[in-house]
Amino acid sequence: MLFRPHLIPNWRDLTGPVRARFVSGHYFFTIGQHCEEYAYDPNLYFAGDEISLSIRSYTLGYDLFHPHRTLVWHEYTRKGRVKHWDDHTTANKELVGAAWHERDVVSKRRLRKLLKEEENEVELGRFGLGSVRSHRDYEIYAGINFADRLLHNDTIAGKEPPSTFSTEPEWAQQFARNYTLTYSWQPTDVLLADDLQFVYFGIEDANGKVLYRHDAPFDSLEALGSVQQRQVQFLAGSSPARLVVWPVSRSQGWMKKTVYSL
């Protein structure tokens, strides 16, 4: 699991930290006892260490928070500097013991066992979950279904946890779903210009919320004399209802859009 940053929209009005689903290894402060109870798994390799830190800390009984103001920062990309995967290569195996991708396979098998995404022969031992809260407690709090790889609508929206629900069945109904959709459009239905820059494709729900967007450069479109088709995959909390095709011209800007029912 990889995290993406998200803005705390009302941070200027806040007077204290907000509850968090996840923690970041870049900025993690706690009491010394946590370091003894948590015990970092030495077989975790890079990707996955922070979701492990999040769920294990939560099940150990620790509450998670984000600061509402930026206190420190660091330059993440480290451009021009050697990365660990530059050293842990197949050519250097005699020195480092294993290439980075081999360590990554071991690491992610352990992580999938920890998150209950799969059953395998991995023994986590002292690097498993805590006993104060359960794996399910964390899923409900964070709005995640690990086994089915689904996110609660509150989680997608970036709302402060815990996810909202009255009963667990109701909670399960509020998850976004993965959609695979093939849509088609007829270029002759759309007003095109000589200086067309791109064509906007938007899949919306019945309320007009954009579930998926693709801006197709004009030179990437196929022969405009035939019906165009495209298959897409996306995650959404509501059902697709319509396709919006909206050309953009360099001279005219946004032109006339065409709406197709799905």
N, C-alpha and C positions, 0 to 999 in steps of 0.2 A: 504494500500500500504506500502510495506517495501522496503527500499533502500539497494543497494549493493554498496560497495566502488569501485572506479575506479581510476586508476593512470592517472595523467596528463602527457602524454608521453614526452613532450618537456619542462618540467618545468624548467630545468636548463638554457634554452635559453630565458626564458620569463623575462620581466622587470616589469610586473604588473599582477594583478588578471585577471582571465578569467571569462566569462559570465557563469552563472549557471542556470540549470533547477530547482534545488531543494536547499533548505537550510537545515542545520542540527542544531538541538537543542543543540548539544554539542559545537557548535562554531558559535555563531550568534551575530554579532555586528551591531548596527544601531543607529539612532538618537532617543532621548527620545519621540519625537512626534509619532513615529511608535507604541510605546507601548500603547498610547492612542487610536490611530486610529485602530489598529489591535484588541485589546481586546480579550485576550485568552478565548476560549470557555470552561467553566468549566465542560461541559458535555463530552468533548473529553477525552478518557482514553487511554493513552500510544500509542498503534499502531494507526497511522493516524494523529498524531499531526503535523508532519513535512510536509506532503503534504498539509495539511490545511495552515500551516504557509507559504508555498511556493506560492500556488495559490492565497491566500488572499492578501499576500504582493504584489504580481505582479499586481493583479487587483486594488489594492490601489494606484498603480503608482510607486512602488519601483522597482528598478533594482536589480538583484540578481548576486552575484559574489562569486567565490571561490578564496581563496589566492593561489598563485602559489608556495608558500613555506610553509612548516610545521612550525607553530609558537607555537602552544600549542597542547597538547594531553592529553587524560585521559584513564585510564584502564577501559574498558567498562564492562567486564564480572562481576566484583565485586565478585569474587569467595569467598565463605565462609561468605558472608554478606547477611542479610535478604533483600529480595526484596518486593516490594509493594504487589505483588500477594501472597506472603506468609502470609501477614496480612489480605488481603481482601478475606477471604474464607467463605464458607457457615457456618462453625462453629462459625465464628466471626461476623456474620451479625448483632447481637444485638449491637455490638460495632461500626462497620464500616458502617452499613446501607445497604450495598449490597455487594455480592461477586464480585470478579474481572470479572468473565465471564458475569455477568449480566450488569455491567457497560460497558463492551466491546460491548455488543449487542446494547445498546443505542448509544454508541459512533459511531459505524460503520454505523448505520442508518443515523445519522446526517451527517457523512462524505459522504455517497453515495448520499445524497440529495445535499450537497454542490458541489460535483463533477459532478452532473447531470448524475449519473449512473442509478438512478431510481427516480421515483416520489413516494413520500410517504407523510404522514400527518405531518412530522416534520416541525416546524416553526423555522427557524434559526435566525430571527430577526437581531440584530446588529452583529451577528457572521457569517453573510453571506459574499458574495463577495463584492469587492469594485466597484466603478463606473468609475474609470479612464480608466481601461481596462476591457475587457469582458472575460468570461469563454472561448469563442472560441479563443480570442487573446492568451490566455495562452496555449491552446491546440496546436495551430499552432507554437508558440514560442518553446514549450517544445517537440513537436513531440509526442503527446499522444492523443489517442482517448479513452476517459474514458468510454463512453457508450458501445463501442464494445470491450474495453480492448485490444487495439492494440497499438503497438509502431512503430514509424517511424524508418526507417533504420539508419538515423543519430543518433537517440537516442540510439539504440542498439549498434552502433559503438562507442558511447561515444564522438561524435564530439561536439565541442563547439556550443551552440545554437546561433541564432535561426535555426530551421530546414530549409533546402533549398527547395524552390519551386518557380514556376513562377505564377501558378494559383492554387486555392484551389483544383480543381479536380486532378491536377498533384500531389499536396501534398498528397492527399488521396491515390493515386496509389503507393506511396513509403512506404507504411506501411507493416510491417512484418505480417504474417498470422500464425494462429495456425493450425498445421497439426496433424492429427491422422492417423498413418500409420501402417499397418501390413506387416511385411516383413518375408520372409522365406529363408532358406539356407539349403544346402545339405552337411552334414559333410563329405561325401565321396568325395566331390569336393575340400576339403581343406586338405593340408598336415599337419597332426597332429604329435606330438612327445610324447614320453613316459613321459617326464618331462614338459608337457604343463603347463604354469603358468596361462594364461588367453587368451581369444579370444577377439580381438578388433572388435567392430561393429561400422562402421561409415557411416552415411547417408550424401551424398554429392550432391551439385548441379552440373549443366553441366560444370562449370568451376573448379570443384574440391574443392570448399569451403566446409568445414565440417559444416553441419547444426545440426547434433546430433551425440553424441558419447556415447558408452556404453562398458565398459571393463567387460566381464563376466568371473568370476573365473572358472577354469576348473571344479571344483567340483559342480558348480551350473548348468552346462549344463545337459540336459536330455540325455536319451539313444542316443548314437551317431549313431545308426543304422537307425534312422528315420529322416525325414525332420523336421527341427526346425522352429518354428514360434514365433514371438514376436510382441506385439502391443506397440507402443510408441507414445507419444505426445510431441511436441516441437514447438517452435516459430522460424520462419525463414523468411528472407526477399527475398528469392529466392526459386524456386520450387525444390523439391527432384528429383534427376535424377538417382542415383545409390547407391547401398549398397556395402560397402567394408567389407569383412570378413578377418581378419588378425591375425593368431595365434602367440602367443609369448611363446617361450620355455625358461626355465631357463638356459639351456646350449647353445642354438643356438641364443637366442634373437629373433628379428623379423624375421619370416619365410616368406614363399611365401603367398601372398595375393590373394584373389579371388574377382572379381568384378561382381556384378549382376546388370542388368538394372532394374529400377523401373518403 
